[in-house]
Amino acid sequence: MEGEKVTTMIQARITIPDKRTAFSGTTTAPLFAWPWEHYGNYKYLFYVALLAKYLYPTTTTEEGTEGSSWCLHILLLFLLRGLLYQLWSSYDYMFFLNRTRRISEEGIDFKQIDAEWNWDNFLILHAIVAVLAYWSFPSLTNLPLWDGRGIFCCLALHIGVSEPVYYWLHRLLHSPNLFTDYHWLHHSSKVSHPFTAGHATFLEHLVLCIVIGVPILGTVFIGYGSISILYSYVLLFDMLRCLGHSNVEVIPHHLFENIPLLRYLVYTPTYHNIHHMDMRTNFCLFMPVYDILGKTINTRYWDLHKDISSRKKTSAPGFVFLGHVVDIMAALHTPFVFRSFNSIPFSKKFFLFPFWPPTFLVMLAMWAKSKTFLVSFYNLRGRLHQTWVVPRFGFQYFLPFAADGINKQIEEAILRADRLGVKVISLAALNKNESLNGGGTLFINKHPDLKVRVVHGNTLTAAVILNEIPRDVDEVFLTGSTSKLGRAIALYLARRRVRVLMLTQSTERFLKIQKEAPEELQKFLVQVTKYQAAKQCKTWIIGKWTTPREQSWAPSGTHFHQYVVPPVIPFRRDCTFGKLAAMRLPEDVEGLGSCEYTMERGVVHACHAGGVVHFLEGWKHHEVGAIDVDQIDVVWKAALRHGLKPMQNFIVDKSCNWGISQ
């Protein structure tokens, strides 16, 4: 079909080199940089001044009251416009709702997020221009709340002035000199997003002030201006800008089939995305009729729009990491809530606390009725990797009556992955809890014919922890010692003739693990029942929550390795605390713009990395239940071979697969 050919042609841009290189230009041109570029968050002090002006007018006269009222309108518009862009951004990232209608299947990476970090600079500029307009045109102080005649006047000025002016200025910006000096910055964003609308130079947004200002001021000067027109036009203008820069097609094609004239009056996300792919076409502001008049419309647009808006399926992932929500605060660390916050490691921020009550209600709603959903993705070596989330929070995994429901969610996710043709699905953290489902064995036993490989990833987790430990260590203290990871770590260290103080109250479970070691190595496994037993040991491996009192038994200079979720709080200032086991993804990962909980950019938990290795190696076995100690070195070598890198500062001795501290 022609539509499919067009889609293939357009989506070929996914393989185009980074446009920040392809479309690079000068940054020293006049009016390229924003005046407050280096002010950071201090740039918002301008709004504080407006708020102060509103709350404390300099005079109590009618003129002073009108001035403070105008400040209030500017502040409200800033808040409403910011909210509009944020809501559209949130929808753009709701992959579980719109994944089949995404125009580009490429993800937005950290580079683009950083480049667009100050996308809202133009809102500050518009506020400053509004203040200047108020000082310059006294007629703005006496606007009525409503004047119906202003609708037709504002619309006529937009169609007759703003649209053609923008069209020709936009074409001018694509001339070689102006593009190299200015417009390349806007086109450096590889994947369109509502925030991309604000990613442009200071000069371009000054020009945009004229485009958006003519209909507003013109309507006022003619005598038909009103507060309602001001708000309506500005917010509608922003809504259409968000629409065009969205990566999700929201306008159904049958709307144009039923109302053919409409296709010439309003553009779509597909329409403007084509301009970012083929910069010789589709220059209009919002109305394609001007591209038709200027003979710059892309004739393949109609077919592509029909193909995308009616698409029912999308690319199936090769690998899926099945996570869960940690807690209510962590639930806000998702790309569809705050993109910028999600692009940095999670930590509790003051601005999150007002969102706690509504998030709690969302948690209750998800508990009542919800299913596993897609939250993020990236591409690695031509294959799609996705992260799905079980709609359950950490505390729910410890409620006995919730276990069956959680297992049902996990089981349905595995079966769905199997139907989609996913090769490997890796279970995160509590989704593979031994007491919940035996580390995944429950699902393998229930569905023996699964084609998807179920992986808990703990083999690589154990390898990462073991390779953190310096070679000259001859004694370690191990808590959570009879868990899956604790058992594997203890047996592996015993093979290296390291004395392991295994903290456990169960002699039966200790003896069971001890008997797995060769008889001559069993002496290296020692059961202890109190933390006091480790008061001379400077290497602690924490597999269960440790209180401040329990940490106090460690001697000064102790290093705490840990695999407990969530990680322990570092109460001891005279000791060092390692982070959760993690590995950095290979350098050729593409479209990664989301941080995994507290991990640094590009870093994932070891169980996630373990699933990636399983997928890249093409292994056909399930990795569930007890860890095969013999496979620890095998998985570690495979991870390094595929370009995954450990986070700790140590040299890898490949001959014995041991971490040597520097």
N, C-alpha and C positions, 0 to 999 in steps of 0.2 A: 504493500500500500504506500501511496505517496506520503501520507502523514507519518508513517513509520520511518521512511527514508529521511524526511525532514528532521524528525526527532533524533535520528542517529547523527545527522550532520551537525545539528545544534549541540547535542550533548558531547560531540567530539571535543569541545572546549575543555572538558574535564581533563583531557590529557595535555592541554596547552601548558607550557612552563609557567611558573609563578609570574603573574602579571605585574607584580611589583618590580620584577626585572624587565619584563617585556615592555612595560609602559612607564619606565622610570624617566624622570626629567629633572629639571633644575628646581631647587628649593630656595633660590636667592632672588627670584623675580620680585619686583615691587608689589606689595600687598598680598604676597603669597601666604605669609605666616599670620596667625592671629595675634593681636596686640597682647592678649592675656595668656599666651601659649604656655608660659613658664610660671604662671601663678598658682597652678594646681587648683585645689578646692577653694582658694581664696577668691577666685573669680565670682563665686556666688555671693560675695559680700555686697555686690550691687543690689541683689534682691533684698538683702537685709536693710539697705538704705531705703528702698522703696517701702518696705514694711514699716520702718521707723517713721517715714514721712506720712504714711496712712494713719498710724496709731497716734502720732504726736504732730499734728499739723502746726506749721509755724505761726499761723494766724487763725482766728476763729471767724473771720469774715466769710462771706459766701464764696469768694474766690479761693480762699484757703481750703474750704470744705470740698470744692470741686476738684482742686488739685490732689487732695488726698484720695478722693474717689477714683480719679484717673489712675493713681498708683495701685489701688486695689484691683482695677480691671487688668492692668498689666501683670500683676502677680497671679491673678486667677487664670489668665490666658497662659502664662508660663506653666502653671501646674496642670492645666487641662491638656495642653499640647504635649508636655512631657509624659503625662499619663497615656495619651493616645499612642504615642510612639512605643511606650513600654508595653502596652497591651497588644499592639500589633507584633512587636518582637516576640512576646510570649506565644502568640498563636503561631508564628513562623517556626518556633522550636517545638511545637506540639506534634512531634513526628507520629505519635499514636493516632492522631486525627487526620493528618494531611500527607502522610508519606507517599500515597499514590499520585498526588497532584503536585509534587515538587518538580520544579522546572529543571534545576540542576541537581543531580544526585550526589554532588560533591559536598563535603562538609566545610564549615567555616573554621579555619585554623586559628591558632593563637596569634599569629602575625596580623591577620586581618582584624581580630578583636582589639588588639593593642592599637592598631592604626586608627580604628574607629572609636577609640575610648572616649574622646572628647567630641562625640557626634553632636552634642547639644550646644556647642559654641554659638550656632546660629540663633538659638533661642535668646541668648544673652544679647547678641547683636540686635535682634528685632526689638527687644525690650528697650535698649538704648535709643534706637531709632524712634520708637513710640514716644519716649520721653521728649526727644528733640522735636517731634511733630507736635506734641502738646504745647511746648513752649513757643513754637513758630506759628501755629494756627489756632487762635483763640476760639474759633468756631467749634473745635472739637470738645470744648468744655460743656456745651449745651445740647448734646445729642439726646434726642428722645429715646425711650426704650424700644419703640417699634415704629416703623414707617414702611408699609407694604410696597410703596412705589420704589423703594430702594432695591428691592430684589431684582427687578427688571433692569434698573440702571446699572447695578453692580455686575449683573450677568452680561449685559451688553459691553461694558468696558473690559471685562475679562476676555470675552470672545473676540472683540474688535481690536484690543490693544495688547493685553498681557500675552495671549496665545501667539500672535505673530511676532511680537518683540522677542519672546523667549525662543521661538523657533529659529529666528535668524541669528540671534546671539549664540545659541547653542551650536549652530552650524559654524559660526565664526570661531568658537572655542575649539573646534576640531580642525582648524587650519594648523599647519605644521608648527608655526612659532607659538601660538597661544596654547596649543595642546601640550607642547614640550614644557612651556613655562608654568602652566596652571592646571589644565583639565585632566592631565595624566593622573593626578592624585585620586580623583573620583573613580577613575577606571582601574585603579590599582587593586580594588576589592575584587577578589576572584568570584565570590558568590554574593549575589545581591541579597540585601537584608534591609529592613526599614531604617536601621541606623546608617546605612550607606547613603541615604538621602542627605544626611548632614555632613558627610565626609567629603568636604571640598575646601577650596582655598577661601581666604578672607575676601578677595576680590570677587569671586563668583557669588558669594552670599550677599555682598553689597549690591550686585546686579539683581539678585533675586529679591532684594528689598524693594527695588523699583517695580519689579514684575508683580509682586503681591500688594504693593502700596497703591498702585494706580487705581484699581477698582474701588478700594476703600476711600482714599482721599477724593477721588473723582466724584463718587456718590455723595460725599459730604459737601463738596463745593457746589454741586448742582442743587443741593438743598434737600436731598432725600436720605441722608445718612441717619443711622440709628445704632444704638448699642447692640441690638440683635443682629444687624447686618455685619457689624465688626466681628462678633464672636462666630457667627455662622460661616462667614467667608474664610476666615483664618483657619478654623477647625476643618472645614471641608477641603481647603487647600492642602492641609497637612494629611488628611485622610487619603487623598488621591496620591500624594507623594509616597506615603507608606504603601499604598496599593501597588504602585508601579515598581517599587523597589523590593517588594516581597518576593520570596522564592517559591511561593505557593500560589497556584492558579485558583482563584476564588470565584471567578465569573464563569458560569456554565455556558457552553457554546450554544446550547439551544435558545438562549436568550437572544443572541444575535440572529439566529435563524428565524425566530418569531418576530423580531423587530430589527430588520436589516439596517435601518438608518442608524441604529445605536452604535454599530461598529465604527462609524465615522466620528462619533461624538465623544466617546470615552475609551481610553486605552485600558489595557489589562497588564497584569504582571508579566505575562508572556511577551507582550508587545515591547515593553521597555527592556526586558532581559535580552531580547534580540538585539537591541541597540548596543548593549554591553558586549555582545558576541560579534556583531557586524556593525562597526562604528561608522559605516557609510549610510546607514539607514535609520529610520524611526527616531527623528530628532524632536518630535512635538513635546509640548508641556503635558497636556492631558488629552488633546483632541487630535486623532489621527487624520482628520480632514486636511490639516496643514501639511502633513507629509504627502498626502495625495496631490495637493496643489503644487507642492515643491518637488514632486516626483522623486521622493526619497523613501517611500514606504517599501518595506520588505514584503514582496509578494508571497512569500512562503509562510507569512504569519498566520493566515487563516487556517491552514492545514495543521500547523503546529499547535495552535490554540485548541483546535478540536481534538487532536490526539491526546494532549495533556489533560484537558478538562474531563475527558471521558475515560481516562486510563483506569483500569480496575486492579492491576497488579503492578508490583515493582520488583526490583532485584532482590533475590533472596540472599541472606547472609551466609557466609561459610562458617563463621564462628559466632557464638553468642555467650556473653558473660551474664549470668543470672544473679542479679544483686537484690538487695532489699534496703529499706529505709532504716537508718540507724536510730534517729530520734526526731522530734518535732523540729528542732532548729536545723538539723541536717537536711530535712525535707526541703528547706528553702535553697539548698545548694544544688539547684538543678537549672539547666539552661533555659527552661521555659518560665522560670521565675525571674531571675536576674542573670543575664548573660555574663556581665563583667564579673560578678561575684563568683559565678561558677567557674570562671577561667583562672581563678587563683585557689590555692589550697584552702579547705574549709577551716574556719575558726569562728567563734561566736563574736558577732559584731553588735554594737549597740542598736543600730538601725533595724535589726531583725526582731527585737522584742515586741514591737507593736503588731507584728504579723503572727505572733504565737497563738492568740485566740482563734483567728480564722483557720490557721493551719491545723489546730486541734480539731476543729469541726470537720475539716476535710479528711483528717485521719479517721474520724468516726464514720463518715460517709463511705470511705474506701473500705473500712472494715465490714460495713453492712452489705455493700455491693460493688465489686470491682474485679478486675482481672489484670494479669501481668501486662505491662505496657512497655513500649520502646521509649528510651529516654535519651540515648546518644549513640553515635557511631563514628567510625573512622575507616579508612581503607589502608590495607597493608599488602603490597605486592599484588595489586590487582584484585584482591578479594575483600569483600565487605565484612567488617567486624561490628557487631552491635552489642549494646548493653540493654538488657531488659530488666525491669524491676518488679519484684513481687510486692504487691501493695500491702505490705505489713511492716510494722515498726519493730525495732529491736525488742522492746519489752514484751511484745505479744508472743515471741518465741518461747518465753518462759512461763506462759499460762497453759497449764495442762489441757484445758478445754479447747484451746485454739490450735492444738497440734494437727488435728485431722484436716482442718480447713487450710492450714498452711501447706501441708503435704499435697492437698488437692490442687492448690495453686501451682506448686512446683511441678506436679505430675502433668497438669494441663499444658504448662509451658514446654515441658520436654516433648510431649506428644505433638504440640504445634510445631516445634522446631523440626521434629521428625517428618511431618507432612510437608514442610517447606523445603526440605532437602538440606537442612543445616548439617554440617559434618561433625562439629564438636560443640557441646554446651557445657560450660564450666559453672559450677555452683559456688557462690560466694558465701563466706563467713557462716552465718547461722543457717543458711539453706542446706548445709551439709552436716548439721549438728548430729553427732552420733546418737544421742537420745531421741532425736526427731525422726531420722530415716536411715540410721546406720551409715552415714557418710555417703548416701546415694544408693546403697544396695537395695533398699526397698523398691525403687523404681525399676532397677535392672531385673530383679527377681519377678516382679509383676509383669514386666513387658520384655520378655527375653528376645523378641525379634526386632528390637529397636535398631534402626540404621544409624541414627545419630549416636555419637559416642558421648557418654556422660562422664564428666571429669570433676574431681574435687580439687585438683591442683595442689594438694598438700605435699606431694613429693618434691616439687620445686620449692615450696615454702620451707620445708625441712632443709633442703640444700642451701638456700639463701642464709638461713640462720646458722647452719654449720660452717659455712664459708666466711661468716663474720668473726668466728672465734679464732684468735691467734694460735699459731702452731705450738707455741711454748706453754700453753695452758695445760696443766695436768689434773685439774680438778674443777668441776662445775657444780652449781646448785640448781636443780631443776624442779620447778613447780608445774602442776598440771602434768605430772610425769607419767600417768597411766592413760592419758588421752592418746588419740591417734598420732598427733605430732610428738607428744612427749615420749611415747614408746619408741618411735623411729629415731628420734634424736638420741635417746639413751643407748639404744643398741648400736647406732653408728659410732658414737663416741667410745663405747666399750671396745669396738674393733680397733680404734686408734689408741687404746690403752689409756684413756682418760677416765679418772675416777668420777663417777656421777652420783651425787647425793640426791636421791629421788624422794621428794617430799610426798608422802601418801600415808593415809591412815589404814589403807587396805593391804594387809600382808598378802592376802590371796592374789590380788591383782599384781602386786609387785613380783611375787614368786613366778606368776605366769609369764611375765615379761622376762624375768631373769633367766628362766629356763630356755627361752628362745636364743639366748647367746651361747656360743660354744662354751664348753665346760671350763676351759682354761681362762675365759674372759669374764665369767660370771662374777668374779671377785671385784670387778670394777664397778658393778652396780650395787649401790648401798642404799638401803631403805632408811629414811629419817622421818620423824613425825612432827618435828618442831622447827621453826625458823632459826632457833638458837643454834642448831647444828651447823649452820652456815656462817657463823660469825667470823670465821677465819678465811672464808672463800670469797675471792674478789670477782668471780665470774658467775653471775646469776642469769638463768634463762627462765623468764616468767611466762607461764602458760595459763595463769589464773590471776584474778584481781588481787592486788597486794596493797594492804592498807599502810598508812604512815608508820604505825607501830611495827608492822612486819618488816617494812623497809629499814627500820632503825637497826635491825640486827646485822645488816651488811656492814663490813668494815669500810672505812674511808677509802675512796679510790675505786670502789666497785663499779663495774660496768653492767648495766641491766640490759640484756637482750630480751626481746619480748615478742610473743605471738598471741597475746590476749586482745580481744576486741570488746569494748574500746580499749585503747592503750592505757596503761597505768599513769597516774599523775606523778610527775617527778618531784617528790617532796624533798629528797636529799640533794642539797646543793654541793656536797662534797663528793658526789658520785655522778656518773654519766649514764644517760638513758638512750638506748637505741630506738629507732622508729620501727613500725611494723615491717615485716619482711616485704620487700618490694623490688621491682626491677624496672629499668627504663626501657621503653619500647624501642625497636630499631629506628635508626635515623630516617629511613625511607617511609615512615608512617605518614599518611596524608589525611588532611581534613580533621585533625584532632584539635578540639578547642575546649575541652571539658576536663577539669581536674577530678580525679577519683577520690572523693572524700578529702582526707588531709594530705594526700600525696602531692608531690610537686608536679609541675607541668611535664607531661610526657611519661610520667611514672605511674605504674599500676601495681596493685597488690600482687603478691607472688602467686596466689591461687589463680588470678586472672592471667598472669604471665604463663603459668603452667598450662592453662587451656590453650593459649596461643601457640606454645611449643608443640603441644599434642596435635594441633591442627596443622602447623607448618611441617611437622615430621610425617603427617599422614598415618599416624598410628591407628590401628584398627581395634585396639582393646579399650574397654572401659577402665577408668581409673577411679574406683570406688572402694569403700571399706578401708581395711587396714593398709598402711603404706608398705610397699615392698622396699625394704632397706637396700636391696641390691640395685634398685633402679635410681637411687638418689644421685649417684655419680653420672649415670647415663643421661638423666634429664638435665642435670647441670651442664654437662658438656654440650648437649643439644641446644640449650638456651644460649650459651655463648656463641655457638656456631651460627645461629640465626641472627646474631647482632643484638640480642638483649643484653643489657649491662647491669651489673649489681650497683647498688647505690652507695654502699659503704666504701670507705677509703682503705682498700687493701689490694694486695697483688694476688693474683690467682696462680697457685702452683699446680699446673695441669698434670703433673706426674702423680700427685697424690690427692688432687682436688680439694686442697685445703687453703683457707684464707690466711694470709700472712700480713699482720698489721704493719703499717709503715710508721 
